[in-house]
Amino acid sequence: MTSDRIHNLRAATAEDTRARTLPAAPSILSRPTAPREFPMARSEARVRTDRPHRYAKQLASHLGRRSRTSWDEEKGEGGIVFQNGTGTLTATDGALLLTIDTDAGNLDLLEDVVGRHLVRFGTKDELVVEWHRDTGEPGSVQRKPEEDPA
C-alpha cells in the first residue's frame, strides 16, 4: 500500500470511529419538558447607555457560547434561548431594553447571568441593570462593585 492510501484509510477509520462514539449534541428546543413547578414569570430592565447596539451585540455574541442567540443590527433586536427560558434584547435611543421569560424559580438566576455580563462589558460606562418583575415585586440589581477605599 502506498503511504497516501494508508493515510486515507487511517483518516476514514478515525472519522468512522468518532461518528460511532460521539453522541449527538442535545438540542435545547427538543428536550422533553418536565411538569412546571413554578408559573411562568417575566422580568424587564431598561439600561441607560449611549451605546445600546454595541452592548446588545456583545451580549448576544458572548451568551451564544452556551445558549442560542440572535442579533439583527438593522432592527436593533435580538433574542436568547436559554435551557430554562428566553430573553430579548432591544436597542432604543439611549437605552438597551432587556426581557426574560422563565419559570419563577429561575428568574433570579437569569437576571443575574444577563445583568452581570452586561455590567462587566460596560464597566467604563458604569452600567446599572435594575430588573422589574411582572408580579410588581422588585427584581435583582447588577452594578459595578464599589472599590474598597483601603
Secondary structure, 3 states (H helix, E strand, C coil): CCHHHHHHHHHHHHHHHHHHHCCCCCCCCCCCCCCCCCCEEEEEEEEECCCHHHHHHHHHHHHCCCCEEEEECCCCEEEEEECCEEEEEEEECCEEEEEEEEEHHHHHHHHHHHHHHHHHHCCCCCCEEEEEECCCCEEEEEECCCCCCC
